Amino acid sequence: MLIASAGVCLLSSCDLIKRKQQPEGDVRKPVARVNNAYLYKDELEGFVAKDISREDSTMRVETYIDSWIRKQVLIQEATRNININEAEVERKILDYRYSLIAYQFQEYYIQQNLDTAITAKEIESYYKENLDNFVLKQNIVRATFIKVPKNAPRTNKIKNLIFSEKEKDVRELKSYCLSFSAAHHLSDSTWIAFDELVKNSPLVEIPNKIQFLRSNPYHETEDAAYLYFLKVEDYRISDNVSPIDFVRDDIVNIILNKRKVELAKQLDDDVYNRAIKEKEFEIYR
């Protein structure tokens, strides 16, 4: 889309060369000129939102004028150095215009008709049918990880709190982490990449993380300033199939995108078939 947009900017600028000659006796106020091409003040109306500051408004207008000048200079230099096929330029402008209108209509149609409800059964079905697409590229864990300064209070209680399943201890651990930890992640049903979990800790430097995860359901370590506590509830090793919970959001997005593609195709077919039925077009041979 960036390439297309850039192309349109060039094409539009080329079009401006033809259109924006200052007519004799014109009372419009120009704000910029490049040779015989003019940018007029009235063409900037509505360009800047009314709710922004005067400073921001001035900056945006100045940026736009500078951009307009740069495009004009480039395009005018191009017309002096190469032969411009005007018919081809016009055709590309029209093609882009038609594509943009069609795209906006498709977006509107999809927004109005897209079914965003996705059942657990649909997610599971897609997951099972596409297991090869969900191979892990990293080690992931469900774990508790706590990083606390060495001078934090009651650090000797952290391990007991981590292993306790009592509701009051769970609450106390959470409160402790919020008050004193430099970083923490308390175990729940969420899977997280192991390297992301233990970043900025000595655990990042473990040479064989797979062997470490297999051998260390609980681990403590330290450096000059911090103590680190890690309790691994579950793990999955890279190059194995990801658990469905880890890719659930990805699957939802895939299913939604497939529905969008199908709706766009349906719209295209419906409009075309209706046009045939109602004899809205004909081809001359």
HUBELNOR-V585667 format. One record per residue. N is the residue number from 1. SS is DSSP state (@ for helix, = for strand, . for the rest). Layout:
n->N ss->SS
n->N ss->SS
This chain:
n->1 ss->.
n->2 ss->@
n->3 ss->@
n->4 ss->@
n->5 ss->@
n->6 ss->@
n->7 ss->@
n->8 ss->@
n->9 ss->@
n->10 ss->@
n->11 ss->@
n->12 ss->@
n->13 ss->@
n->14 ss->@
n->15 ss->@
n->16 ss->@
n->17 ss->@
n->18 ss->@
n->19 ss->@
n->20 ss->.
n->21 ss->.
n->22 ss->.
n->23 ss->.
n->24 ss->.
n->25 ss->.
n->26 ss->.
n->27 ss->.
n->28 ss->.
n->29 ss->.
n->30 ss->=
n->31 ss->=
n->32 ss->=
n->33 ss->=
n->34 ss->=
n->35 ss->.
n->36 ss->.
n->37 ss->=
n->38 ss->=
n->39 ss->=
n->40 ss->=
n->41 ss->@
n->42 ss->@
n->43 ss->@
n->44 ss->@
n->45 ss->.
n->46 ss->.
n->47 ss->.
n->48 ss->.
n->49 ss->.
n->50 ss->.
n->51 ss->.
n->52 ss->.
n->53 ss->.
n->54 ss->@
n->55 ss->@
n->56 ss->@
n->57 ss->@
n->58 ss->@
n->59 ss->@
n->60 ss->@
n->61 ss->@
n->62 ss->@
n->63 ss->@
n->64 ss->@
n->65 ss->@
n->66 ss->@
n->67 ss->@
n->68 ss->@
n->69 ss->@
n->70 ss->@
n->71 ss->@
n->72 ss->@
n->73 ss->@
n->74 ss->@
n->75 ss->@
n->76 ss->@
n->77 ss->@
n->78 ss->@
n->79 ss->@
n->80 ss->@
n->81 ss->@
n->82 ss->.
n->83 ss->.
n->84 ss->.
n->85 ss->.
n->86 ss->@
n->87 ss->@
n->88 ss->@
n->89 ss->@
n->90 ss->@
n->91 ss->@
n->92 ss->@
n->93 ss->@
n->94 ss->@
n->95 ss->@
n->96 ss->@
n->97 ss->@
n->98 ss->@
n->99 ss->@
n->100 ss->@
n->101 ss->@
n->102 ss->@
n->103 ss->@
n->104 ss->@
n->105 ss->@
n->106 ss->@
n->107 ss->@
n->108 ss->@
n->109 ss->@
n->110 ss->@
n->111 ss->@
n->112 ss->@
n->113 ss->@
n->114 ss->.
n->115 ss->.
n->116 ss->.
n->117 ss->.
n->118 ss->.
n->119 ss->.
n->120 ss->@
n->121 ss->@
n->122 ss->@
n->123 ss->@
n->124 ss->@
n->125 ss->@
n->126 ss->@
n->127 ss->@
n->128 ss->@
n->129 ss->@
n->130 ss->.
n->131 ss->@
n->132 ss->@
n->133 ss->@
n->134 ss->@
n->135 ss->=
n->136 ss->.
n->137 ss->.
n->138 ss->.
n->139 ss->.
n->140 ss->=
n->141 ss->=
n->142 ss->=
n->143 ss->=
n->144 ss->=
n->145 ss->=
n->146 ss->=
n->147 ss->=
n->148 ss->=
n->149 ss->=
n->150 ss->.
n->151 ss->.
n->152 ss->.
n->153 ss->.
n->154 ss->.
n->155 ss->@
n->156 ss->@
n->157 ss->@
n->158 ss->@
n->159 ss->@
n->160 ss->@
n->161 ss->@
n->162 ss->@
n->163 ss->@
n->164 ss->.
n->165 ss->.
n->166 ss->.
n->167 ss->@
n->168 ss->@
n->169 ss->@
n->170 ss->@
n->171 ss->@
n->172 ss->@
n->173 ss->@
n->174 ss->@
n->175 ss->@
n->176 ss->@
n->177 ss->@
n->178 ss->@
n->179 ss->@
n->180 ss->@
n->181 ss->=
n->182 ss->=
n->183 ss->=
n->184 ss->=
n->185 ss->=
n->186 ss->.
n->187 ss->.
n->188 ss->.
n->189 ss->.
n->190 ss->.
n->191 ss->.
n->192 ss->=
n->193 ss->=
n->194 ss->@
n->195 ss->@
n->196 ss->@
n->197 ss->@
n->198 ss->.
n->199 ss->.
n->200 ss->.
n->201 ss->.
n->202 ss->@
n->203 ss->@
n->204 ss->@
n->205 ss->@
n->206 ss->.
n->207 ss->.
n->208 ss->.
n->209 ss->@
n->210 ss->@
n->211 ss->@
n->212 ss->@
n->213 ss->@
n->214 ss->@
n->215 ss->@
n->216 ss->.
n->217 ss->.
n->218 ss->=
n->219 ss->=
n->220 ss->=
n->221 ss->=
n->222 ss->=
n->223 ss->.
n->224 ss->.
n->225 ss->.
n->226 ss->=
n->227 ss->=
n->228 ss->=
n->229 ss->=
n->230 ss->=
n->231 ss->=
n->232 ss->=
n->233 ss->=
n->234 ss->=
n->235 ss->=
n->236 ss->=
n->237 ss->.
n->238 ss->.
n->239 ss->.
n->240 ss->.
n->241 ss->=
n->242 ss->.
n->243 ss->.
n->244 ss->@
n->245 ss->@
n->246 ss->@
n->247 ss->@
n->248 ss->@
n->249 ss->@
n->250 ss->@
n->251 ss->@
n->252 ss->@
n->253 ss->@
n->254 ss->@
n->255 ss->@
n->256 ss->@
n->257 ss->@
n->258 ss->@
n->259 ss->@
n->260 ss->@
n->261 ss->@
n->262 ss->@
n->263 ss->@
n->264 ss->@
n->265 ss->@
n->266 ss->@
n->267 ss->@
n->268 ss->@
n->269 ss->@
n->270 ss->@
n->271 ss->@
n->272 ss->@
n->273 ss->@
n->274 ss->@
n->275 ss->@
n->276 ss->@
n->277 ss->@
n->278 ss->.
n->279 ss->.
n->280 ss->.
n->281 ss->.
n->282 ss->.
n->283 ss->.
n->284 ss->.
n->285 ss->.
